[in-house]
Amino acid sequence: MSRRALSIDQKIEKAEALVASTKAKYDKALDDLKMLIDKRKEMESKKIIEHIMRVTKRLMKSLFHTI
């Protein structure tokens, strides 16, 4: 009986270690994903701002040329 219980305890310890390791990998992957999503949002925002600046510049040129 003792041998069997020890075997189960060892299996539990091994499973707990695997879960901890897997969770650490999951957490890192999730952090990486969040960072990449934030980076993409930042890049999209910059593109939108650049587009607005170009359009505004063209609009200003056309307004001042018509006066």
C-alpha positions as CSV (number, residue, x, y, z in Angstrom):
1,M,0.0,0.0,0.0
2,S,2.8,2.4,0.9
3,R,4.5,1.8,-2.4
4,R,1.3,2.4,-4.3
5,A,0.6,5.7,-2.4
6,L,4.1,6.8,-3.1
7,S,3.7,6.1,-6.7
8,I,0.5,8.2,-6.8
9,D,2.2,11.0,-4.9
10,Q,5.0,11.0,-7.4
11,K,2.6,11.1,-10.2
12,I,0.8,14.0,-8.6
13,E,4.1,15.9,-8.1
14,K,5.0,15.2,-11.7
15,A,1.6,16.4,-12.9
16,E,1.9,19.6,-10.7
17,A,5.3,20.4,-12.2
18,L,4.0,19.9,-15.7
19,V,1.0,22.2,-15.0
20,A,3.3,24.9,-13.5
21,S,5.7,24.6,-16.5
22,T,2.8,24.8,-19.0
23,K,1.2,27.7,-17.2
24,A,4.5,29.6,-17.3
25,K,4.8,29.0,-21.1
26,Y,1.1,30.0,-21.5
27,D,1.7,33.2,-19.5
28,K,4.7,34.1,-21.6
29,A,2.9,33.4,-24.9
30,L,0.0,35.5,-23.7
31,D,2.3,38.4,-22.8
32,D,4.0,38.1,-26.2
33,L,0.6,38.2,-27.9
34,K,-0.6,41.2,-26.0
35,M,2.7,43.0,-26.9
36,L,2.2,42.2,-30.6
37,I,-1.4,43.4,-30.5
38,D,-0.4,46.6,-28.9
39,K,2.4,47.1,-31.4
40,R,-0.1,46.5,-34.3
41,K,-2.5,49.1,-32.8
42,E,0.3,51.6,-32.4
43,M,1.3,51.1,-36.1
44,E,-2.3,51.4,-37.2
45,S,-2.7,54.6,-35.2
46,K,0.5,56.1,-36.8
47,K,-0.8,55.3,-40.2
48,I,-4.1,57.0,-39.5
49,I,-2.4,60.0,-38.1
50,E,-0.1,60.2,-41.1
51,H,-3.0,59.9,-43.5
52,I,-4.9,62.7,-41.7
53,M,-1.8,64.9,-41.9
54,R,-1.5,64.3,-45.6
55,V,-5.1,65.0,-46.2
56,T,-5.0,68.1,-44.1
57,K,-1.9,69.4,-45.9
58,R,-3.6,68.9,-49.3
59,L,-6.8,70.5,-48.1
60,M,-4.8,73.5,-46.7
61,K,-3.0,73.9,-50.1
62,S,-6.2,73.7,-52.0
63,L,-7.9,76.3,-49.8
64,F,-5.1,78.7,-50.0
65,H,-4.7,78.4,-53.7
66,T,-8.3,79.2,-54.3
67,I,-8.2,82.5,-52.4
